[in-house]
Amino acid sequence: MVTLSKNLYDFGVVEYKTNAEILRKEALKLEYRQAFSSVLQRLLNTTNDVIMLDRMLAGLGLDIDIANNTIKEIKLRFTSGIGTIMDVRQAQLSLLDLQTEAQTLKEERLAKVAILKNEFGIQNADLNIVNQAIVKFGQRLINNKQSLEFTISDPIQYERSKKIINFEKSALSSQIKSLKSENMPQLNASITGVIYDLTRKADEHEIYGGINLTVPLFDSGLSKVKKRGLMYRIKVQNDMMSALKQDKFLELNKLTKKYQNLKIESITTKKKEINLSEKLKQITQRSAVVEEGLLSKFQTQLRLNKIKRDLASYPFKMQSLNINYWALNEQLIEKMSIHPAK
């Protein structure tokens, strides 16, 4: 005996359930891009920091060489009766400060290199490749007037997160519609055929069928409980949307303040560079006439070099802010022209 049955009309139960699954599948695709963007942001920022630290350490290395040579010269002058032992001690303290700063930066660099190696499989030799991508990203922003100088006052965008939430809300709505439809009558058609029966002759067979109407009468309130649960989950999604808006606003405020502080700091540091450069020039001129002022010249030179290192770090700090800004806007992948593998 063979029976074939088909649902003729279910008031959209299957369609609503299928739609909910399709919507959640689209949300998962966007969530994958969100996760990819977060990983990309960490990779770019860490690489950017390592390159900046390399620049700082190179400058400190030159200052340490200057300090060692200056200490030798001050000692030589002291043995010749020029200067005091305090000059030697102060120069040595300056050298110690430089060495301490260099050691701190080396440890910071090692920690960031370990992140690149352990989390991304990137070795020192690969740093330049990632850095080139960062440089191109920054140049592209400048060319398109999309760097922070042009965009910091623009409203924040977070379409991907909003779509994820809206997809889930729509999926939940489809589930509610499916629940309502399940309580409607169901029309089913069936055909049954007796192909072979030992009690009958071989050429005898029987086929019969019909249409059934199924009407749900009572489900102990289970549908209402499920519906309340789904409605609550929709409310949760609405709350998440409100929280998302607030979080994005706060993060943008923090980023804006960092940008403004960096700009102010940059302007102030440039003024200090001009003043110290003039002071160093005057000290150098005086020391050419009088065999004094070597320590003062040395210390002024170190302060000036420190300021130059700070100025050299600003482009890297600005690049990090640009990375974080477009990650906050949920457009970092697009601005980097990257196409994640599916």
N, C-alpha and C positions, 0 to 999 in steps of 0.2 A: 504494500500500500504506500503510495506517495502522496504527500500533501504540500501544496503550494499556497502561500498566503502573501498578501500585499496590503500595506496600509494605504487606504485611498485618500484620507484627509485627516490631519492631526492638528489643524489650526496653528501650524507653524512651529511645533515643538522642536522638531529636528533642525529646522532652519535657524531658530534662535540659538540653539545649543552650538550649532556649527559656526554661527556668526561670532559667538562669544570666544570660541577657540581661535578663530582667525584674528580677532582683535588682540588677543593675548599674544599671539605669535608675532604680530607687528610690534607690540610693546617690547617683547623680548629682543627684537632686532635693535630697537632704539636703546635698550638697556645695555646691550653689547657695545654700542658705540659710546655710551656714557662711560663704561668701564675702560674702554680703550683710550678715551680722552684723558681719563685720570692717570692712567699708566704713562701715556705720552707726556703729560704735563710734568710728572715726576722725573721722567727720563731727561727731558729738555732742561729743566731747572737744575738738576744734579750735574749734568754735563756743563752747563753754563757756569755753575759755581766752581767746578774743577778748573776750567780754563781761566777764570778770574783769579783763582788761588795761584795758579801757575804764574800768572803775570805779577802778582804781588810778591811771590817768593823770588822771582827773578830780580825784582827791584831790591828786595831785602838782601839778596846775595851780593849785589853791587855795593850796598851800604856797609855790609859787614867787611868787605874788602877794603873800602875806604877807611873804616874804623881801625882795622888792623894796621894799615899803613900809617894812619895818623898817630896811633899810639906809639909806634916805633919812632916816628919823627919827634913826638913830644918827649919821649924818654931820652932821645939823643940830645935834644935841646936842654933837658933838665941836667944831664951829666955835664953839659957845657956851661951851666950856670944861668941858663935862660928858663924862666918858668919855675913852678913849684911842684912838689910831689902831689898836691891836690889836683893839679891839671891832669896828671897821669891817672889818678883815681877817678876823676869825673869822666875822662875819656873811656876808661875801662868799664864804668857803669853804663855808659851809653852803648858800648859794645854788647854788654850783658842784656840790656833791654832789647836790642836788635835780635840777638840769638834766641831770647825767650819768645819774642813775637814770631820769629821764623819757625820755631819748634811747634808753637800752637797752631800755626797755619798748616804745617806739614801733617800734624795729627788730624786736623779737620779734613785735609785733602785725602788722606788715607781712608778715613771713614766714608767719604763720598765715593771714592774709587771702589771701595768694597761693595757699596750699594749697586753701582753700575755693573760690577762683575757678577755678584750673586743674584741680583734681580733681573738683569737684562742680558747677561752674558757678554758684556762689552769690556774689552781689555784696553789698556792704555793706547795701543796702536790704532784702535777704532775711534778714539775720542775725536780726532780731527774730522772724521766723516760726519759724525753727529753735529759737531760744531759748525761745519759748512752749511748743514741744513738750517741751523739756527740763524746763521748770518743771512742766508737767503730769505728766510722768513722775516727777519727784521727789515731787510732792504725792500721786500715786497710790501710790507706795511707802510713804509715811508713813501714809496712810489705811488701807492693807492690812497695815501692820506688816511691810513687806518691805524697809525701808531697813537699812543696815548695823548700826544700833544693835540691831536685832532678829535679824538673820540671820547676823552675822559668825561665830558659833560653830556654825552648821549645816554638815552635810557637803556637800561640793561635788557638783554634779550635772553630768553631761556626756553625756546620753543620745544626743544627735544624733551625736557622734563615735563612740560605742560602736556605734550602729546602722550607721553607714557601714562600720566594720570588720567587723561581724558579717554585713552584706549581702555584702561581698566574700568572706568566709570561706565563706558558704553557696553563693555562685556558684562558687567554686573546688571545693567538694565536689560540686556538680552536674556540673562538668566531669570530675571523676574518675569519677563514676558513668557519665557518658556514654562515657568511654574504656573502662570495663569492659564496657558494653553493646555497644560496637562490635566487641568480640572474641567476641560471642555469634553463633549462627547467625541469618541474616536470611531471612524468608519474603517472596517477591515474587510477585505474580500479573501475567500479561500476556495481552493479547488482540490478535491481528494479523488484519487483514482486507484482502483484495485486492479493492478496489472496482472497478478497471477494468484490463484487461490486453489489449494489442493482439493477443496471440496467441490470445485466447479470444473467444467471442461476447460481445456487449454485455450479454446477460442473465445471463452467468455470473459468479459471485463466489465467494470462498472466505474462510472465517473459521476461525481455529484459535487456541488459547491453552493456558495451562498455569500451574502453580505451581512456582517454583524455590526451592530451599533453598541458600543460600550460606553456607559455613562457612569463616571465616578460619583459615588453617593456620599462617602464619608471617609476622611483620612486622619481623624483624631486631631485635627488642627495642625498637622505636620507642615502643610503648605504655608500656613500663616507664620509659623515659627521660622521656616526657611526664608520667607520673604522679609521678615523683620531683620534677620541676620544679614541679608543682602542689602537692605536699605541702610543698615548701620555701616556696612562696609563702604557704601557710596558716601555717607557722611564723613567717614574717615578720609576718603580720597579728597573731599572738599576741604577738610581741615589741612590735609597735606599740601594742597594748592596754596592755601593762605600762608602756611608756614614757609613754603618754598619762596613765595614772594618776599616775605620778611627777611629770610636768610640771605637771599640774593641782594636785597637792599643793604643789609648790614655789611656783607662782604664787599660790596662796591664802595661803601663809605670808607672801610678800612683801606682798600686799595687806593682810593682817591687821596686819602691823607698821606699814605706812604709816598705817592707820586709828588704831592705838593711839598712834603718835607725834603724829598730828594732834590727837587728843583731849587728850593731855598738853600739847602746845604751846598749844592753845586755852585751857586752864585757866590755864596760866602767864601767857599774854598778858593775860588778863582781870584777873589780879591786878596785873600791871604797870600796866594802864590805871587801875585804882583808885588805886594809889600815885602815879602821875604826875598824875592829875587833882587829887589832894589837894595835891601839891607845887605845881602851877600855880596853884591857888587861893591858897595862902599867898604865893607870889611876887607875884601880882597885888595882893593886899591890902597887901603891904609897899611895892610900887612906887607905890601910890596915895598913900602918906605921904612916901616918900623918892624923889627924882628919880634913882634908880639901879635897877639890876637889869633893864634893858630887854633886854640880850643874854641874860641867864639865862632870862628869861621867854620870849624868842623860841626859844631852843634847847630849852627844856622843852616848849613848844608843838609844835615840830617832832617831837620824840620821841613825844609823845602822839599826834599825827596819824599818825605811822608805825605805831604800835601799832593805831590804829583802822583803818588800811588793811589791816593783817595780819588783824585780826578780820573785816573785810568780805570778805577773800579765802577764809576758811575754808568758808563754804557752797558756794562754787564748787569748792573742792578736794574737799569731801565728795561733791558731785554727781559729780565725775569718778570717785571711788572707787566710787560706786554704779553708774555706767555700766560700769566695768571689772569689777565683781563679777558683774553679771548677764550680761555678755559671757562671762566665765569659766564661768558656770553654763550657758551656751548658751541663755539665755532672754531675751536683750535684745530681740529682735524682738517676742516675746510681751508683755513688760512695757511696751513702747512702743506696743502695740496697732497694729502695722504689718503690712500684708499685702502682701508682695513680689509684683510682677507675675511670672507664670510665662512 
